């Protein structure tokens, strides 16, 4: 962006509530480029990765939309549900 070298960065982790110094080298830059390419591929193909269902899900704010407990079940969102008989 500003055409300046970035020798290091800091990463804050919530678990230990500390900042960690990260050296920005060619290996990290290549790994980041692979991650960005993979993300772009996911966006282009309009597919979401399957949700995991582990300990991280318990306190996740995105859980209501993710529904990780349905990861093993096949759900068809486009087939209408059958009508129920109601006693009105």
Secondary structure, 3 states (H helix, E strand, C coil): CCCCCCCEEEEEECCCCEEEEEECCHHHHHHHHHHHHHHHHHHHCCCCCCCCCCHHHCCCCCHHHHCHHHCCCCCCCCCCCCCCCCCC
